[in-house]
Amino acid sequence: RVQYRGSADVPVQYRVSADVPVQYRGSADVPVQYRDSADVLVQYRGSADVPVQYRGSADVPLQDRGSAEVPVQYGGSAAILVQYRGSADVPVQYRCNADVPVKYRGSADIPVQYRGNADVPVQYRDSADVLVQYRGSADVPVQYRGSADVPMQ
């Protein structure tokens, strides 16, 4: 079970496995680069103000290019290219407000929570053929874990 809540002032915390809690915190000058595994949901701060959350693949190296003005691009899996665009103070997120939590399942194993909007819940399917784009607004961090086979609702 993975839950995130990030902001410009709060370091990201998450569990890469059932046993090992991990913390990442980058900076505007020191991008974080590393490889994850197919089963690990990875989140880290890509710059001083723009946290980035994503799930990678064992075969795809991921590089943070995040800043207040630069979109982040990476291969979330061998077949899925995901693009994020945040703002100076907010991690990547769906268009939503910070009032109503919405639950998503990113895979059969890891339920994830999104903060949505009371009027417009966010629903979409993430598959190997879908290009997913997010556009953030203030106050709402986003967490998710995608899978090529699992619909996210």
N, C-alpha and C positions, 0 to 999 in steps of 0.2 A: 504494500500500500504506500503510495507516494503522494505527498502533499507539499505544495509550495506556497509561500507567500513572500514575494520579493518587493523591495523598494530601493530607492537610491541609497538609503541608509542602513538597510538590513542585509547582512550577508545571507547568502543562499545556503540552506541546509537540506540535505536529502540523504536517502539511503540507497547505496548502489547495490546492496544485497540485504538479506534479512538480518545480517549480523554486523555490518560495518557502516556506521554513520560517517558521512563524508561532508566536508565543507570546501567550497571553492570561493575564492574572491579575487577577481582580477583587478585591473586598473586601466585607465585610458591609455597608458603607455605599455602595458605588459599584456598582450593578448594571450589567452589560454589555448594551448594546442594539445590535443591528446587523442588517443583512440579509445573508444569504449567497446563494449561487447554487445551482441545481439539482444541480450536480456537486460541491459542496464539503461535505466532512464537517467539521463545526464542533464544537469543544469549548472550554469555558472554565470558569473558576472563578466560580460564581454568588455565592458568599459566602465568608467567611473559612474555613469548614470544609467546605463541601459543593460539590465540583466537579460540574458538569453537562456531560453529553455528549449531543449530538443532531445530527441532520442535518435541515436545513430545506429549504425550497423557495424558488425565485426569487420566488414570489408571496406568500409568507407571512412577515410580519415576526415576529421572535422576540424575546421579552422574558424575561429571567431574573427569576424571583420566588423563587429558592432561598434557603433558610436552614436552620438545624438543625431547625426545626419546621414550615416551610411547604413544602408540595409545589410542584413546578414543573409548570406546564402550558404547552403551546405546540402549535402546529400543525406537525407534522413534515413534512407536505406539505399540499396543498390539501384532501385528504380524510382525513388521518390525524391524530387528536388523541391525543397520547401523554402520559401522566402518570407522573411519577417521584416517589418518596419516598425520601430518603436518611436518613442519620443524621448526628450532629454531626461525625463524623470520616471518613466514608466517602462516596465518590461513589456515584452510582446504580448499582445492580447487581442481578443475579439472585440468588436464594437459592442459594448455593454456598459451597464452601470454597476456599482459596487453594492447593490442591495440584496440580490437574491442569488444564493449559490445554486449552481446547476451541476448535476453529476453526469460524468461521462465515464464510459469504460473504454480505455485505450486498447486493452487486450483482455484475454480471458483471465489474466493473472493480476493485473494491476488496475484497480479502480482509481479514477482520477476525478478531481473536483475542479469545476470552472466556476468563476463568479460571473453570472449572466445578468440579464435585465428582466425585471418583473414582467415586462410586456413582450419582449422578443428573445425567447430562448434561442441559443445557438445550436444548430444541428447540422451535421454534415457527415459524409462518408469519406473515409480516408482509404484509398486503395492504391495499388501499384501504378495505376494509370491516371491518378488525379494529381494535378498541380494545386497545392494548397497555399493560399496566401492569407496573411493576417494583417490587419491594420489596427493599431492600438489607439486608445484614448486614455485620459488621465485616470488614475486611481485604481485600475483593475489589473493586477498581475494575472498571468495566465499560466496554467500548468496543463500538460497533456502528455500522453504517451501514444504514439501512433503505431499502427500495424498495417501491413499490406493486406491482411485478410479480415480484419475486424472492423465493423462499422462503429463509428464514434457518435453516440447520441446522448 
